[in-house]
Amino acid sequence: MAVQYQPPTEDMAFVIRHVIDSQKISELPGYEEFSEDVIDAVLEEAGKFNAGMISPLNTVSDETGASLGDGHSVKTPTGFKEAYQQYIEAGWNGLACSPEYGGQGLPELLATATNEMLHSASMSFGLCPMLTAGAIHAIEHHGSDEQKQTYLPNLVSGQWAGTMNLTEPQAGSDLAAVTTKAVPNGDHYLISGIKIYITYGEHDLTENIIHLVLARLPDAPAGVKGISLFIVPKFLINDDGSLGARNDVKCISLEHKLGIHGSPTAVMSYGEAGGAIGYLVGKPNEGLAYMFTMMNHARLNVGLQGVAIAERALQQALWYAYDRVQGKTLIPGDQPNSAAPIAYHPDVRRMLASMQCRVQAMRALAYEAAAHMDIAAASEDAQVASAAQSRVDVLIPVVKGWCTEQSQDIASLGIQVHGGMGYVEESGAAQHLRDARITTIYEGTTAIQANDFIGRKILRDEGQGIGALINEVMDTGTTLGNSEDTALARLGQQLQQGAQTLRDCVDWVLKHGKEDAAAVYFGSVPMLLLAGDVLGGWMMARAALAASKPELINDPVAIKKRKAALVYGDLVLTCGLGRAHQVISAGTTIKQSLAL
Amino acid sequence: MAVQYQPPTEDMAFVIRHVIDSQKISELPGYEEFSEDVIDAVLEEAGKFNAGMISPLNTVSDETGASLGDGHSVKTPTGFKEAYQQYIEAGWNGLACSPEYGGQGLPELLATATNEMLHSASMSFGLCPMLTAGAIHAIEHHGSDEQKQTYLPNLVSGQWAGTMNLTEPQAGSDLAAVTTKAVPNGDHYLISGIKIYITYGEHDLTENIIHLVLARLPDAPAGVKGISLFIVPKFLINDDGSLGARNDVKCISLEHKLGIHGSPTAVMSYGEAGGAIGYLVGKPNEGLAYMFTMMNHARLNVGLQGVAIAERALQQALWYAYDRVQGKTLIPGDQPNSAAPIAYHPDVRRMLASMQCRVQAMRALAYEAAAHMDIAAASEDAQVASAAQSRVDVLIPVVKGWCTEQSQDIASLGIQVHGGMGYVEESGAAQHLRDARITTIYEGTTAIQANDFIGRKILRDEGQGIGALINEVMDTGTTLGNSEDTALARLGQQLQQGAQTLRDCVDWVLKHGKEDAAAVYFGSVPMLLLAGDVLGGWMMARAALAASKPELINDPVAIKKRKAALVYGDLVLTCGLGRAHQVISAGTTIKQSLAL
């Protein structure tokens, strides 16, 4: 039986308050109202909404899926339309958006928590607002005033939805190969071409869809320097703001996917009848740069989907493991009866513990990145803002790559905890693996995150940003390592070892990055995952430190947090260090592998 | 596009001849005809048959699936019936069966290779003969002469199929909780109860189905000591051997599964109309012991499914990676053009190399277990036979647990290599992950394999069997480590380190097994997987040694094998050693995890 989602508000609040230190966010200009009361109220309301309204749609949307009807229209799963209306009416769509366009102006940190809930409740549903957020971000940062006035209020309210149109059949992840054309035509451009993998490219949730499309002007330079960004509304907007004519863009098919069945993944055809009307965003040929400014948000959100699915898979597994009675426990004193729930079998216990401590580490790391986004965007101290942005830049590929890779393993363990029932779709466990499987692919595969991490985040600044981060991790390790509490001291030593191993790998990358780029990139994914294991350990170590403060020493959430941190040290932090070998030996290995 | 299967006969033949040393099998009584010519001929014919006849059914059987029709009948996917007829007419079903009942009497080693091909071609299809083999094994070893004469010829020919009925809804993996009843009634018993997860419990491939059913006699002791084994034919057999009345057993539903859609997984109801007629196999209350004698074969076969799906996922990924041109390569001199197949991107190369070297290691380890089965069964030297049986007993949980866990990761990497296309079902990559996902669950979950490994294979004989194996691994490591070839010497040192780490873990298990069983079993799966990484490395090291013999030094297969072994050393052997920490720290970790 697929169990309904229960929002982990206690862990979320602990992370926001005690690990991230929400105080420093509420001191930022514009976030004065971000009080502990607001955190509690928003988490509680979001929890109620997502558990009560969205979570029940998850199974049925997987079974029925989105479907392509007549006239290129797409029907979303039963219940999505009503739920979406309630979602936007309650104002969730604009939680972290600017009040200037009707948003609530709350920090990204808090929206990250509520978005996690949304994706846990139904990732298929959550993708629609997620894509809209990307469109809002692009127009807010790069659009003209007129474009902002025309599109942002309805996108922020959720009255309209947004999409991102990057990929083309021949190009894949290689945007240099984009061939969609944009021909100037008076105050607009005529867009023509085929875009694939367009999430919510067509649907019935909103009255209009605002497509953001990468295309090439007639005189554009070749490669990524010749890509421009366009707004292409499904329905044109009249001068009075009402909806006008249908634009020359349509969905020509939907993909038959492994998971996220409720989310329509469209093949979009632009300009079959002469050209879709599009409006240039910003300057010509700057499309890729604009994409990059949106990318941090988009990648944070996909990393967060990894957290969200892992949390849901964990809840499903915990429910089953305590519900299913079978065999006898070996764990002494834990369950006196001879017939015990399988949660009391040592290996099931190991799986649950491994899932649980990782989900907490992943959540904390994603929230850490979000908090630094807030600081980077809002701090009036340029140096503070710049340091925060540098931290965001280093963290984002790790959050995206590591959290999503972990989510595959956690969702798979979720099936394993169920035994045979996990393989039967009715249990709901398998859906989580099927849904999670896309997260390491879209918004840049894990390899693309790893290339970004090595190339732009380590080699480009010669290890400055990552070095500063590793120093902080080492400091936390030293503080914990000196603790009189032997368990905490042990965790501290594990973290120091992790930080040192990561530093060794960074040094190796810096040393070989120029003369042996192939070898360095061959080891890039193991390196990214090593960084995730260590940074996740850092977040758990900080949580353990927070939990040992006098005022929290008897707090039940803090007590559990401390245990989870210790388990993370043994089950994840130390075991991940073997990845370093793949990084350091990559130069040798890749040469051998060429002949395979 | 899902590509068709290409039998890896070169690698199979290399492993059988040069790594396993097929000579020692052909010296066994009864296997005199197992010559190099026979190996080549059988591999070639099996390759043709499975690639040409079975592989094309894989995608369509996934899409259409097996379905429950009227009157409790089950319709297998289009094409299965015709293919099955050809399969049995060609004699594949009885390849390793006794000539006394119409089999070909070839070694298990060779049947393991042809079975690998069958499961690569279509695991859903291959499950039917696999279950029949289990029934043959049970009746041949424990049935009466009359039962053998009645059932074996038609089971060996494949005219009839067999099933294994163990699991019940309330019992799961805990056979002590089996409640199906067997009431004596003249020369037979009346069987009643519900059995679940019955692979090919009902289907239209054969005219009769011979169910082997675990049930409890009225006076049976509680628990596993009160389980008996029964033959329950779907159609009773008349004295003249013709089919008689329909027995009181039927399929009441099929599971809706994540994968292996072509294989019907039935809920079977026995005795709704008064009792299904069943015949006791062997002695009363010995059912579990009989199951154990079959288990090695059954678990080898599921481990082999792991190898088979991993091989198919690898082939699919290789095809895509060399077909799909995108971006530029970083690998110097490897591909001069600016636009390169993605196989030339470093991370894709890493994924392919990691998949490839593991598939080869898994194959070799499975074949090694099969060869020892042949020696244990056929050697006239009691000491040799007993040593071989001990080796089989140690290897089987590793082959089953490790190969199937690897297959999940390899099939998932297969999707990742495809990028977005991997998530679209049409590519065929996703099916391999869905199909593979059952292999770590059925025929004993990975935890059950790990418990068997720790409890029966390490603690019971106080480390004798595993100790002898580790000594052999260490010897291979020492031989390689002393090589003048520096690359081989490096691999030798990696293997020595692996053997030592495994030995340390075994010592830890032996030391704590009694007083802290919960901690030992908490680390049992990491320990099993560590053993797999190391033993896989041992097989690859032996392959590298064989490849460096003067007569093979210019053999193209041997040259590739050597490279694959070196890659395995760097990408798998050394990286897996982090698992040891989970074993050794388990005593601490489990206590913390109790409070989560």
Chai-1 contact restraints between the chains, C-beta under 6 A:
chainA,res_idxA,chainB,res_idxB,connection_type,confidence,min_distance_angstrom,max_distance_angstrom,comment,restraint_id
A,G172,B,Q326,contact,1.0,0.0,6.0,A-B,restraint_1
A,G172,B,G419,contact,1.0,0.0,6.0,A-B,restraint_2
A,D174,B,Q326,contact,1.0,0.0,6.0,A-B,restraint_3
A,D174,B,G327,contact,1.0,0.0,6.0,A-B,restraint_4
A,Y197,B,G420,contact,1.0,0.0,6.0,A-B,restraint_5
A,E255,B,V424,contact,1.0,0.0,6.0,A-B,restraint_6
A,H256,B,E425,contact,1.0,0.0,6.0,A-B,restraint_7
A,K257,B,Y423,contact,1.0,0.0,6.0,A-B,restraint_8
A,L258,B,Y423,contact,1.0,0.0,6.0,A-B,restraint_9
A,L258,B,A430,contact,1.0,0.0,6.0,A-B,restraint_10
A,Q326,B,G172,contact,1.0,0.0,6.0,A-B,restraint_11
A,Q326,B,D174,contact,1.0,0.0,6.0,A-B,restraint_12
A,G327,B,D174,contact,1.0,0.0,6.0,A-B,restraint_13
A,L330,B,A517,contact,1.0,0.0,6.0,A-B,restraint_14
A,L330,B,A518,contact,1.0,0.0,6.0,A-B,restraint_15
A,L330,B,Y521,contact,1.0,0.0,6.0,A-B,restraint_16
A,I331,B,A518,contact,1.0,0.0,6.0,A-B,restraint_17
A,P346,B,A518,contact,1.0,0.0,6.0,A-B,restraint_18
A,P346,B,Y521,contact,1.0,0.0,6.0,A-B,restraint_19
A,P346,B,F522,contact,1.0,0.0,6.0,A-B,restraint_20
A,D347,B,A447,contact,1.0,0.0,6.0,A-B,restraint_21
A,D347,B,V525,contact,1.0,0.0,6.0,A-B,restraint_22
A,R349,B,S593,contact,1.0,0.0,6.0,A-B,restraint_23
A,R350,B,F522,contact,1.0,0.0,6.0,A-B,restraint_24
A,A353,B,S593,contact,1.0,0.0,6.0,A-B,restraint_25
A,A353,B,L596,contact,1.0,0.0,6.0,A-B,restraint_26
A,Q356,B,L596,contact,1.0,0.0,6.0,A-B,restraint_27
A,G419,B,G172,contact,1.0,0.0,6.0,A-B,restraint_28
A,G419,B,I441,contact,1.0,0.0,6.0,A-B,restraint_29
A,G419,B,T445,contact,1.0,0.0,6.0,A-B,restraint_30
A,G420,B,Y197,contact,1.0,0.0,6.0,A-B,restraint_31
A,G420,B,I441,contact,1.0,0.0,6.0,A-B,restraint_32
A,Y423,B,K257,contact,1.0,0.0,6.0,A-B,restraint_33
A,Y423,B,L258,contact,1.0,0.0,6.0,A-B,restraint_34
A,Y423,B,I438,contact,1.0,0.0,6.0,A-B,restraint_35
A,Y423,B,I441,contact,1.0,0.0,6.0,A-B,restraint_36
A,V424,B,E255,contact,1.0,0.0,6.0,A-B,restraint_37
A,V424,B,K257,contact,1.0,0.0,6.0,A-B,restraint_38
A,E425,B,H256,contact,1.0,0.0,6.0,A-B,restraint_39
A,A430,B,L258,contact,1.0,0.0,6.0,A-B,restraint_40
A,I438,B,Y423,contact,1.0,0.0,6.0,A-B,restraint_41
A,I441,B,G419,contact,1.0,0.0,6.0,A-B,restraint_42
A,I441,B,G420,contact,1.0,0.0,6.0,A-B,restraint_43
A,I441,B,Y423,contact,1.0,0.0,6.0,A-B,restraint_44
A,T445,B,G419,contact,1.0,0.0,6.0,A-B,restraint_45
A,A447,B,D347,contact,1.0,0.0,6.0,A-B,restraint_46
A,A517,B,L330,contact,1.0,0.0,6.0,A-B,restraint_47
A,A518,B,L330,contact,1.0,0.0,6.0,A-B,restraint_48
A,A518,B,I331,contact,1.0,0.0,6.0,A-B,restraint_49
A,A518,B,P346,contact,1.0,0.0,6.0,A-B,restraint_50
A,Y521,B,L330,contact,1.0,0.0,6.0,A-B,restraint_51
A,Y521,B,P346,contact,1.0,0.0,6.0,A-B,restraint_52
A,F522,B,P346,contact,1.0,0.0,6.0,A-B,restraint_53
A,F522,B,R350,contact,1.0,0.0,6.0,A-B,restraint_54
A,V525,B,D347,contact,1.0,0.0,6.0,A-B,restraint_55
A,K563,B,Q592,contact,1.0,0.0,6.0,A-B,restraint_56
A,K563,B,A595,contact,1.0,0.0,6.0,A-B,restraint_57
A,K563,B,L596,contact,1.0,0.0,6.0,A-B,restraint_58
A,A564,B,L596,contact,1.0,0.0,6.0,A-B,restraint_59
A,L566,B,Q592,contact,1.0,0.0,6.0,A-B,restraint_60
A,V567,B,T589,contact,1.0,0.0,6.0,A-B,restraint_61
A,V567,B,Q592,contact,1.0,0.0,6.0,A-B,restraint_62
A,V567,B,S593,contact,1.0,0.0,6.0,A-B,restraint_63
A,D570,B,S585,contact,1.0,0.0,6.0,A-B,restraint_64
A,D570,B,T589,contact,1.0,0.0,6.0,A-B,restraint_65
A,T574,B,H581,contact,1.0,0.0,6.0,A-B,restraint_66
A,C575,B,G578,contact,1.0,0.0,6.0,A-B,restraint_67
A,C575,B,H581,contact,1.0,0.0,6.0,A-B,restraint_68
A,C575,B,Q582,contact,1.0,0.0,6.0,A-B,restraint_69
A,L577,B,G578,contact,1.0,0.0,6.0,A-B,restraint_70
A,G578,B,C575,contact,1.0,0.0,6.0,A-B,restraint_71
A,G578,B,L577,contact,1.0,0.0,6.0,A-B,restraint_72
A,G578,B,G578,contact,1.0,0.0,6.0,A-B,restraint_73
A,H581,B,T574,contact,1.0,0.0,6.0,A-B,restraint_74
A,H581,B,C575,contact,1.0,0.0,6.0,A-B,restraint_75
A,Q582,B,C575,contact,1.0,0.0,6.0,A-B,restraint_76
A,S585,B,D570,contact,1.0,0.0,6.0,A-B,restraint_77
A,T589,B,V567,contact,1.0,0.0,6.0,A-B,restraint_78
A,T589,B,D570,contact,1.0,0.0,6.0,A-B,restraint_79
A,Q592,B,K563,contact,1.0,0.0,6.0,A-B,restraint_80
A,Q592,B,L566,contact,1.0,0.0,6.0,A-B,restraint_81
A,Q592,B,V567,contact,1.0,0.0,6.0,A-B,restraint_82
A,S593,B,R349,contact,1.0,0.0,6.0,A-B,restraint_83
A,S593,B,A353,contact,1.0,0.0,6.0,A-B,restraint_84
A,S593,B,V567,contact,1.0,0.0,6.0,A-B,restraint_85
A,A595,B,K563,contact,1.0,0.0,6.0,A-B,restraint_86
A,L596,B,A353,contact,1.0,0.0,6.0,A-B,restraint_87
A,L596,B,Q356,contact,1.0,0.0,6.0,A-B,restraint_88
A,L596,B,K563,contact,1.0,0.0,6.0,A-B,restraint_89
A,L596,B,A564,contact,1.0,0.0,6.0,A-B,restraint_90
